[in-house]
Amino acid sequence: MGSNGTDIAHAPRYIAKSYNHADSSASALRLILTLNPHWEGPENRIEFVRFTDGITNTLFKAINRKEGLTEEEIDKDAVLMRAYGNHTEILIDRERETNSHALLARYGLAPPLLARFKNGLLYRFIRGRPATAEDLVTEPVWRGVAKRLGQWHAVLPISAASAVTPARKEASLLDSVEVSADSQPVKTDDLKVIESRRPKPNLWSVLQKWILALPTSTDAQRQRRRSLQTELERVVREFDNDTGLGEDGLVFAHCDLLCGNVIILPSSQQNGATTSKPQPKEVNFIDYEYATPSPAAFDIANHFAEWGGFDCDYNMMPTRSVRRQFLTEYVASYAQHQGISETEQQGIVERLFEDVDRFRGLPGLYWGIWALIQAQISQIDFDYASYAELRLDEYYAWRAETDGTRGEKELSLRERRWAQEV
């Protein structure tokens, strides 16, 4: 992919204003007019379209319906405004997110980043529609996701994720967590803080940051945190190695490929060729809050977990044959961008199939810990506490199945579905 001229080291414009949830329209308008002062005046008609697919942020599309413009012309100048949820800085390194967005834009894999403001980002709108959970399980869409994800993992350098600005050079990722989810100073107590092989940030250091941020106000909370730290130590021993795709076993991963972050491009932009198998839809990915170096198998397993949507409908999980087809499409794309021959691809598919199988329980640990924090900090009407238990149950059911401790207990629906051939 060619560069669009954006330099990862070049900071986007900063607007010293905030979006105010209590004064939504007026504060959003102030931000848009600061970015686009030419939108001011009686000949302009600014409208805001609110998207509600996310469960942590507020996302608006700002458009200017000037007389005489077509819908396509209106969309071409449209701006997306994403305002962060309260206290989400405990979970998300916003500077890392901005760097990720700039990197992706440089490779033509994200819309241009227009500006940062005090509690959010402004960026160019992508034409298309967010996928639904039902879309993700349809073959043209999952083939499109596989193709785009293979490109992401092949072309994006993970070294860029470690880039720090001079102001942050002395601060580690863990230092950026000053208070925990219950507003207490973060303490390591008796936790053995993990050190991953690669420089921070990466999947393992992010998980460590989150565990340190878990609430510790009660004995039960402290015990929960110690237990999850033990699981993280175990996971890092088992999975932090250099055997996967990418640089030293890591690729630049999205880590949050739920349906709302997959944008399906308009059908007029699709390839009209007809073959025996459904042609991949062309898709783009948005929202790079969690993007970080990670094993490719985690990013893929995490996407498969999202096939069930927020309701975690495990009947929607991909079977063995569907996973193999997805990985075949993914590896073909990865190989194209990496210059890998066709004769090598089948071996990569087989190894990756086994790796994704091994990683299938880790998304439950990842999002379970995340939801325990959200249950403390979020003001959004979503039952994070129950969601946390649901996701952690996935992890422990996988553990019981793989380490032989399930005994006479019935195999979980998720594990049953994962083991199905067709």
N, C-alpha and C positions, 0 to 999 in steps of 0.2 A: 504494500500500500504506500502511496506517496504521502509526503508530509504536507500539511496545510499551512506550515510556517509557524505553528505554535511551538514555543520552546518550553520544555518542562520546567526550566529554571526561571522562566518569565512569569511573574505573578500576574493574575488577571486584575482588572480594575477593582478597586475596593470602594464601596458606597457606605458611608458612615451613617446608615439608617437601619431601622429594624422593622420587621413585619410584626404587627401586634394582633394576636388572635381575637382580642376583645374589640378591636377597631379594624376589622379585616379589610373592607373595601377601601377605606381612606388610606391605610398604611400601605396596602399593595399598590394603589395608584401613585403614591409619592415615590415609591421605588421605581416603578415603570417610567414615570416622567423624568426621574433623574437619569435613568439609562437612556431614554429616548425623548429628549426635550422637544423634538420636532413633532411629537404626538400631541402637544398641547395646542389648543385653539379650537374654535367652533366647527371647523371642517372635519375634525376627528371624532370618531365614536369608539371609545375604548370599552371593551367588554372583558369580563373574566369568566372563564369556564373552570369550574372546580372538579378535580379528579379525586376520587376517594378510594383508590385501589390499595394504597399503602396503609399500614397500621402504626406508623411512627411519625410520619411527616405530613405537612399540608402541601399540596401540589396544585398550582393554578396555571392555566394557559391564558396569557394576555393577548388579545387581538385588537386590531384597529380596523373597524368596518367603515373605512372611508368610502364615500360614494364612488361607484364606477369600478370598484375592485372585484375581481373574481374570488371564489373561495380559495383557489390555489394561490393567488397573489396575497391574500390575507394570511394564509398559513405560512407563506414564505417569510414574512416579517414577524410572525408570532413569536412570543417569548414564553418560555416556561419558567415559573418562579417556584422554587422549592424552599419552604421554611421548615426548619428543624423542630422536632418535638421538644418539649421541656426536658432538660437534664440529659438529653441523649448524648451529650459530650462524654458522659461516663462510659458509654458503649462504643462511641465512634470517634476516631481521630479525624477531625474536620480538615486539618491541614493535609493529612494523607489522602483524604477523599478528593480535595482540590487538585493535588498533584496527579492522582489517578485519572481524573477527568481530563486534565491537560495532556497527559500522556496518550490517552485514548483518542482524543481529538487530533493529536499529531499524526496518528496512524489511520485516521479516517474512520475510527470505530466508535466515535461519540460526537454528538453535536457540539459546535463551538461553545466554549464557556465564555459568557459575555461579562460577568461581574460576580463578585462576592458581596454580600452585605452582612450586617452584624450577626444575623441568625439564619443565613441561607445562601442560595446560589441562584443566579439568573443565567439561562442558557437557551440556545436556539431550539426551536420546536422541530421534532421529527414527524413527518406525515405518516399516518398509520394508526392502528388501534391496538390498545393493550390486549394481549391474549387473555382468555379465560382459562380456568382449570380444565374445562372440557376441551378447549383448543389444544392444550399441551399433549393430550393423549392421541390426537389425530396425526396420522402419518406424515402428511405434507408439512405440518408445523414442527413435529419433533425432528424430522429430517433437516428442516431449516435451522433449528436450534443447534443440532449436532454440527452442521456445516459451519455456522458462525462461531461456535465455541471452539472448534478445531482451529479456526483462524486466530482467535484471541490467544489461545495457548501457544500457538506456533510463532507469532510475530512479536508479541509484546515482551520487552526485556524486563526481567524481574529486578535488575539492578536499579532501575528508575524508581521502584517502590521504596528503596532505602534512602532516596535523596532527601536531605534535610536542609532547611534554610539556615543561615547563620544564627538566627535567634534561637533555633531549636537544637543546635549542634551538640550542646552539652546535656540535653535532656533525653532520657531513654523513654521508650514507649510506656513503661510502667510508671515513670515519674509523672506522666500526664494524668494519672488517676489521683486526684487529691482527696476526694471524699468518696465514700461508698454509697450504695443505693439508699441507705438509711441515714445519710448525711453525717456519718461518722468518719473521722480520719482513717485512711486505709492503713491497716496493720498486717504484717505478714504473720504475726503470732508464731505458731510452731510449724507454719507451712514451709515446705522446701521448694522455693521458687525455681521453676524449671528453666534451663538454658538450652535453647534449640541449637542445632548445628549451624544454621544460617544466621546472618545478621537480622535483627528485627527491622521491620515488622514481618511477621509471617503468621500462618494459621495458628501455630502453637503459642506464639507470644501474645496473640490476640485473646486466645482462650485463657491464658494465664492472667492477663489484665482483667478479664471479666470475673474470673474467680476471686481475685483480690478485691474486686468492687462489690462482691456479694454482701448483703446485710449481715451484721454480726451482733445485733442488739440482744438476742436471746441465746440461751444454751443450744436450743434446737437449730437455730441459724448457724451458729459456730460449728456445730457438729456436721451440718449439711455441707458447709464450706470445706471442712477437712476431708469429708468423704469424697467430694467432687475433685479436690486437689489430688487425692490418691488415684482417682480414675484418670486424671490428666497425666500424672507421672507414668501410669501404666500405658496409656495410649501413646505417649511420646516415645517410650522405650520400644514399642511395637511398630510404630508407623513413621517415625522421623528418620528416614534413611534416604539414600540417593538412588534407589532402584527404579523410580518412575520416569515419566517423560520430563523434558525440560532441562533446566540448568540445575545440576546437583539434586535432581528429583523434585524440583518445584517449577511451577509455571505461574504466570500472572493470572490469577483466578478471579471470577466475579463474586462467588461465594453467596449469592442471594438471587439465584435465577428462579424466582417464583413467577407465576403467570403474569402479574402486572408489570414486571420488569422486562418482558419480552414484547416488543412492538412488531406487529405484523404489517408489512408494507402494503400499500394499495395494490390491488390485483393488476392494475395497468402496468405496474413495474415488474411483474413476474415474467419468468421465462415461459413462452408459449409452447415450447416443444412438448411432444407427447411421446412417452415411452411406456414400457410394461409396468414400471413402478411409479407411484405418485411422485411428481416433481416437488422438491423442497420449496416451501414458501420462503420468500426472502424476509428475514427478520433482523432487527437490531436490538441491542440490549441497552437499558437505561439504568440509572441509579447505581452509583459506584461506591456507596458508603462502606461496604464490607470488602471491596476488592483488595486483595493482598496476595503475596506469594503463597502458594499452597500446592499440595500434591494434586495433579490433574484428576485423579480418581476421586478425591473428596468433592471437587466442584461438580463432577458428573453425578456422583451418588447423591449429593445435596439437591441437584436439579431433579433427579428421579423422585426424591422424597416430596418434592413440590407438586408432583402429579396428583396428589390427593387433596390439594388446596389447603386452606386454613382449617378445614374440618377434618383433615387427616383421614380421608376415605381411602383405606388401604386396598380396597378392591380395584383402585385405579392404578396401583403401582405396576410398572412394566415387568412383564414376564421375562424369562431367560432369552427366548427367541427375539423379543422386541429389543431387549438391551443389546443383544449381539448386533442386530441391524443398526441400531443407533450408533454403536461404537464403530461399525464398519464405515458409516457415513462420516463420523467424526475423524477417524484416522485418515480417510481419503483426503479430507480437507487439511488436516494437520500436515500430512505428507506433502501435499501440493505446495504449501507455504514453506516447508522445511527442505524440499528437494529430496525426499525419501522415495526410493523406487517402489514400484508396485509389488515386486517380489518380497520386499521386507514388510509390507503392510499387514499381511495376515498374521504374522508372528506378533506384531504390536497389538493387533486386535485381541488375540488370545491372552496375552499378558495383562492388557488393560481390563479385559473382562474379569479376570481373577482379582485384580486390584480393586475394581469397583465393588465386587462382591465382598471383599475384605473390609472396605470402608463403609458399607451400608449402614452400620449402626452409629457412626460418628455424627451425622447431622442431628440425631436425637440429642446427643450430649451438647453439641454446639448451641442449638436453639433452645434447649432446656435451660441451660445456664443463662442465656440471653433473656429468656422470658421471666426467670426469677428476679432479674434486675428490673425489667420493665414493670413487673407487678408492684414494685416499690416506687418507681419514678413517674410512670406514665399517667396522664390524665385522660387518655383516650378510652372510650367505652368498649373495652375488649377484655375478656377474662384471661389475663396473662397467667395467673396462678394455676388455673386448670390446664392451660396450654403447656405450661412448664412441665407438669406431671405427665401429661400425655407424651411429650417428646422424650423426657427422661426414661419413661417406661419403654420406649422403642429401643433406647440404648441398652437398658438392662436386659430386655428380652433377647436382643442380639448377643449380648455377653453370655447369657445362660445357654444359648444355643451353640455358641462357638467354643465355650470352655467346658461343656459337658455337665453343667450344674442344673439344667432344666429338670432332670429327673422325670417323674411321672406327670409333671405339669403339662397342660395342653400347649401345643405350639401356637404362638401368637398368630393372628390373622396376617399381620405384615410379613412375618417370616414365611408363612404358608404361601402367600402370594408371590413372594420373592423367589421361592423354590420352584414355582410352576414353570413348565417348559413352554407352553403356548398360552 
